[in-house]
Amino acid sequence: QVQLVESGGGLVQAGGSLRLSCAASGGIFSSSRMGWFRQAPGKEREFVAAINRNGASTTYADSVKGRFTISRDNAKNTVYLQMISLKPEDTAVYYCAADRTLSPAVRTQPWGYDYWGQGTQVTVSS
């Protein structure tokens, strides 16, 4: 059974930092491109970052470039999202997701991902 479990969310002041983790089980991690999405109240789920299977290639939304870093540890079946210089507009529930297709193109839409975690809340106060 595939399971993705996020952790590391919380309340932080603007300018602060957080590191999110997503632990995967079910034998899919090393064969999956992994992504992070977020969803603020009343808004659609939006792409944040993605990383390919071996960690050599990453893609970011323009809104987080230079502030967020996605990484993965295939030995630990875990993907991370390091967030610095956080802004109030980064407040959202953050989800990790797994894309099991072999497409070379990075998918930035939620429908492109096969498995999802339950989400972790990130709140940035001004």
N, C-alpha and C positions, 0 to 999 in steps of 0.2 A: 504494500500500500504506500503510495507516494504521499509524503507530507513535507510541507515547508513551514517552518516556524520562525517568525521574526522576533527580535528582541532589541533592546537598547533605546527605545523611545523614551520621551519624558518631556519635562518642562525646562526650558533654557531661556536665558535673556538674549536679546538681540546682540549679535556679535560673538555669541558663544559657539560651542561645537558639540556634536554628538557623533557616536559611531553606532550604526545599526548593523545587526548581524542577522543572517537567515541560514538556519541549519536545515539541510535536506536529508530525507531518508527515503528509501524505496528503490535505490539503485539507479537513479536517473541523473545524478548531479554531473558527473564528469562528461556525460554525453549531451548536456543541455547548455545552450546559451542562457545566461541568467540576466534578468532585468529587475529594475526597481521602478515602481510607479507610485504616484501619490494621488490622494483625493481629498480635496477640501470640501467643507459643507456647502451643498448647493452647486457644486461644480462637477464636471466630468473627471473621470480618472485620467491622469496625464502621465506621459512617459518622463522618467527622470534620467535613467542611465542603463546601459547594458554592457555586458562583457562576454566575449566569445569563450569557447570551451577551454582553451588553454591559457586564457588570461592575457593574450598578447594584444588584443584589440578591444578598445573601449569606445563607447559613444555616449554623448551627453546632450541633454536638452540645453538650449542656449541660456535658459534662465539659471542654470546651476554650474555652467562651465567656469572653471577656475576656483570654485568653492567646494564642490563635491568630488569625491574620488571613489570609484567602484573598484573592488578587487575580489579575488577569490582564492581559496585554498582547497584544492581538489582532494588533498589528503584528509582534510577535516570536513569535506562536503559542506562547506560554508562560503557564502558570499557576503561581502561587507559593503557598507556605504559610509564613508567618512565624510562628515559634513562640517564645514567651518564657516565662519562669517555668516552665521544664520540670520535670516531676516524674518519679520513677522509674516510675510507672505509665503514663507516655507511651511507654515503651520498646515498640517494635513495628517491623514492616516497614510502611512507608508506601507506598501505591499511589495514583497518580492515575488517573482514569477519565473517559471521555467519554460523555455522554448525548445521543444525536442525536434523541430524540423531540421533538415540539412540545408536549408536555404542559406546562401552566403550573405544575403541582405539582412541587415539588422532590422528587426521589427520594432516599430515604435508605437504600435496600436495594441490595445489590450487583447483584441481578438487573435493576435499572433502568438499568444502564450497559452500553454496547455495546462499548467498547474499554478495555483496561487496559494499564498499564505493567508493568514487571518488578519494580518495588518498590525501595525504598532503606531500609537499616536505620538506625533511630534508637535509640541506647542512652543512657539517662540514669542515671548512677551517683549513689548516695546519699552 
